[in-house]
Structures are given as structure tokens and as C-alpha cells.
Amino acid sequence: MDTTYRVSVSKQTFAPVRFGLSLFGHCCAAVLEWHERQRITASLLDLSDRELHDIGIARGEIDFVASNRSADPRGAVNSRA
């Protein structure tokens, strides 16, 4: 006797699995954002005061610029954002 079993696969995932995957995705995004901020901060700290002045950033504004890349530290609207 040959019996075929058909397994029904639901397209919905179990709620805790979705939550876990979502949480993991948010954590990964946060780590990537933090890494990018650290990279930008390190790059700006390597510049001389003259080079920072040329691009319109004071040394005290480096943390702000790295954290708020879409904002202009001089108060002007960033047209590329």
C-alpha cells in the first residue's frame, strides 16, 4: 500500500520567530550604524584643524557631524539629503 502524505506549509511564521528575526535585524542595523559613526569620527579626527576649517567643521562638532550625517552643522539645509 502506497500512501502519500502532503505537508501543508503555512506562509505565516510563528509570532515569536518573527519578533526574534525583527529584533535581530534591528540589532544588526544599530551595530552597522554605530560602526559607520565610529569610522566617520576617526576619519574626521585624523584631519588637521586647517582641513576641518576648509570643510566648515570645528573640532568640537565632529561628534555631531558623525551622528547627524544628514544635518549641516552650520545650520544650512543639506540639499543632497
QUIHUKA-V514073 format. One line per field, one symbol per residue. ss: DSSP state (h for helix, s for strand, l for the rest). phi: phi as a letter, one per 40 degrees, with the letter a starting at -180 (. if undefined). burial: b if it has 9 or more other ideal C-beta (glycine too) atoms within 8 Angstrom, else e. A space follows every 50 residues. Layout:
ss->???
phi->???
burial->???
//
This chain:
ss->llllllllllllllhhhhhhhhhhhhhhhhhhhhhhhhhhhhhhhlllhh hhhhllllhhhhhhhhhllllllllllllll
phi->.bbbbbccbcccccdccdcccccccccccccccccccccccccccccccc cccccgbcdccccccccbccccccgcccccc
burial->eeeeeeeeeeeeeeeeebeebeeeeeeeeeeeeeeebbebbeebeeeeee ebbeeebeeebbebbbeeeeeebeeeeeeee
//
